[in-house]
């Protein structure tokens, strides 16, 4: 009996040992198998490993997963920062901006002179006959459209400074510099326009329709507005705003640099040209009024920021100049040329 019990105990121990050995064999190939796998080529090693796994598991092993393609490094977003080489808004500029704004408001008190400038040159007469809208209602719609576009352009300046630069990029100090440059340029343009328009007192093109008793005349025929045709304030303000947009976007990657910033500049210039054209077709200004206003505005919007702030500095984004936008204005006898690279 004792011998039978001992035999049963020994057989049980051997069975347990066999089971443990089989489990270890499933978990890891033997040393000989590993040596064979390392000595074989990569394809053969893969097949051998699959055969061993298949022998242990009784099924074919799944193929090895393919390696994922390496991700391309994402391009870093250009940083909006004020270049140390650019002078910040000075105390003298704050004073000058206040004086210019006061001058612009003061020019509204300049009394009109009815007979100071009433002649029409051949160019203005031909352009008016070719471009003026004949319908009174449509002329009013064109005039209102010019007001709306000009409002959108000035609001664009505020959006770039407050929403894009301050809130979007988190650069409050840069937003302040941009906003103050905008106010300074717009104040200079308004002062120039007010002084020149008040002193020249050119009568507007629609003067022929201002007939009869004053109470029966259109609102445009009343007051000093009728004698403030040269030069066009809408055109000069629109091109000042467009020049400011181009100046800021050429030196700061407000929209990320490259094509988006170049598109902002091009769209602003196109909108300014539309404003100037609408002032002529609505019979609010002669062609020379609009062209002079466009030239004064472009010189103000492009020249003032460059002269006082952006001159001599590099783009603050830290990116090479070839990745950004560069704009330059070359004066000419009848206006100028805007040259850009992006």
Buried (B, 14 or more C-beta within 10 A) or exposed (E): EEEEEEEEEEEEEEEEEEEEEEEEBEEEBEEEBBEBBEEBEEEEBBEBBBEBBEEBEEEEBEEEEEEEEEEEEEEEEBBBBBBEEBBEBEEEBEEBBEEBBEBBEEBEEBEBBEEEBEEBEEEBEEBBEEBBBEEEEEBBBBBEBBEEBBEBBBEBBEBBBBEBBBEBBEBEEBBBBBBBBBBBBBBBBBBBBBBBBBEBBBBBBBBEBBEEEEEEBEEBBEEBBBBBBBBBBBBBBBBBBBBBBBBBBBBBBBBEBBEBBBBBBBBBBEBBBBBBBBBBBBBBBBBBBBBBBBBBBBBBBBBBBBEBBBEEBBBBBEBEEEBBBBBEBEEEEEBBEBEBEB
